Amino acid sequence: MKILITICSLLLALILSSPSFSEWTKVAKIDDGTVYYVDFESIKKQGGHSYFWALSDSPEACMHGHLSGKTHKKVDCMLMRYQDLSFKNYKQSMGLGSEDRQNNYSPKNQEWEYPQPNSSSEAILKAVCSEM
């Protein structure tokens, strides 16, 4: 019985910590109607950087048929720069449904990027860094 309880507890912990069950907070909306969200509960600090999940949700599907995508980001709030560590794409809104694994990727050599003024990237960085 203890083994069954332990297994159920571990499975529940894995499911609840997954980015698909996140609490998304809207941080930006651009002219084409795409809305950007951050999961503030996912923010983890390590080695002077912060790591978190962001979500983009579009009103129309892209050429691959995706309506939404989740990005795992690394942020340097001191220099206001970021790296995209991995991307997960979804055919449904708000990161729901199954992942489109063919179009997911993790860049090999992530370069630091600086957000353009008044961009969704700048809004995401400002929102995350203000929580630090």
N, C-alpha and C positions, 0 to 999 in steps of 0.2 A: 504494500500500500504506500509506503514512504517513497519508493521508486516512482510510482505513478504520479504522486503529488509533485515530486521533484521535476519530473519530465514535463508535466503540465505547467508548472511555474516557469521553467526555462523557456518553453514555447511561447507562453504569454509575454514574458519579458522581451523576447525577440520580436514578436509581432508589434508590441507597443513602442519599441524603440526604432522601428522601421520608418524611413521618411514617408512612406505611403500613408501613415496614420498621424501625420503631423498637424500641428496647429498653425495654419498659415495666416500671416498678418500682411495685409495689403500695404505696399510702400510706394508704388508708382503705377501710373497708367500713361501710355503713350498715345499719340494721335491715331494710330491704326486700331486702337481699342485693346491692345495687349496689356494685360495687368500683370504686375510683378509682385511677388510675395516673398516673405522671409519666414522661416521657422525659427523663432527666437529661442525656443527650447532646445534646438539642436546645436546651439553655439557652444563650442569647446575651445578653451584656450590651451595652447601648447607652444613652448619655446618662443614667446613673444608674438605669436600669430594667433588668429582666431579662425576656426573652421566652422562652416555652417552649410545648410541647404537653402537654396532659393528656388522659386518656382515661377515659370512664365506660363501664362494662360492666354491663348489667342482666340479671338472670335471666329477666325476662319483657319482651316487647315493649311499647312504649308505644302510644298510640292511632294513631300513624303507622306502626307496625310496625318501629320501630328497636330494636335490642338494644344498640347502642353509639354513642358519639359522641366526636369529638375536638374539643378546644377550644384555640385558640391564645390564650395569655394574656400579659398585660403585668403585671409585678409591681413594686411599690415596697416593697422590704423595710424601708426606714427607717420607713415609716408603716404597714406591714403592711396594704396595700390592693392591689387588683387591678382589671384591666379585661379583659373577654372581647372579643377582637378578631375572632374568627370561629369558626363552628361547622360541623362536617361530621358528618353523620349516616349510619349504616350499618345495614342490616337484619341483618347477621351480628355475632356477638360479636367483641370485641377489634379493632374497626375494620377488619374484613376484608370482602371483597366490594366491590361497587361502591358509590360514594357515592350517597345519595339527594339529588341536586342540587336537587330541588324544595323540600326542607326545610332546605337549608343557608343560612346567612346571615351577614352581617357587619354588626353594629350601626353606624349612621352616627355618632351622638354617644355615644361610650362614656363613661359616668360611672364615677368611681372607686367601688368597692364595698369594704366592710369585712366580713370574714367573721364569721358568728355564732360564738360560743364553742362548742367541741366539734363543729363542723360539718366536712363533707368539704372545704369551701373553706379552712377554717382549717388542716386537716391538710396540704392541698396547699401552702399558703403556707409553713407551717413547714418542710416537707420541702425545698422549693426554696430558701428563704432560708438554711437551715442549710448548704447547699452553697456559699454565696457566701463 
